[in-house]
Amino acid sequence: MSDPDGRIGTVLDGRYRIVEPLSKGGMGVVYRAERIPVGRPVAIKFLHALFADDPDSRVRFERETRALSRLTHPHCVGIIDFGFEGQPYLVMDLVAGATLRELIDDGPLAVEDAIALTRQLLAGLAHAHAEGIVHRDVKPANVMVTEEIGTGRHARILDFGLARLREHGAGASSITQQSIVVGTPSYMAPEQTLGSSVDARTDVYAVGVLLFEMLTGQRPFVADDTGSLLEMHRKMPAPHLSDVDPKRRWPSGLDDVLQ
């Protein structure tokens, strides 16, 4: 992709040389960079200025980011540095590999792979929850999967806490607006769809949706509009695996886990 902000080749805060843009999304732009002088590769996410455009927002950004820096788990991508240079930015480990979204788009995963990745995601989330951090937006695009020598596929969860920053920075004026902003409808737990308070169970619900999608290649609930989709998450049980793919032999008890 082209350099959206003309940062390539510049040095950030005298410590990070910007190498190339990686992605652009609703919260900002992510670049590949290297730590000077050791050359350590990192990812830097520049957030839109609105996430720290006044003293209160800046204090909140610093508080949330310091909390995220406590994440030190093999299945979490934590924050290793942050700062302000025109815009607030976050420095994270650079993870090479494919997103879980890309893997699922290639077709359903083997049952063994899906279960192994789910266990890894739950382990990473358990660490975050022990630190008082709820992700709020667990979805395939926020999971990176790498192939590690000797251990196989290794999952790491991205963007911890950014949903919370988005909630405060987006200027949502009502609970309903916040519930839409702070999550992705296809993976929202019932309490999220109502704008209610969230906790560790919110993330566990989303992992259940991911497991279903990894196994079947499709989401448990699909609707033509967001309102109907959110209502399905609140009121409908998850489809049985045998109903989605009756020809496949599903391990005993797996369907019970998803229900």
Disulfide bonds with the S-S distance in Angstrom:
none
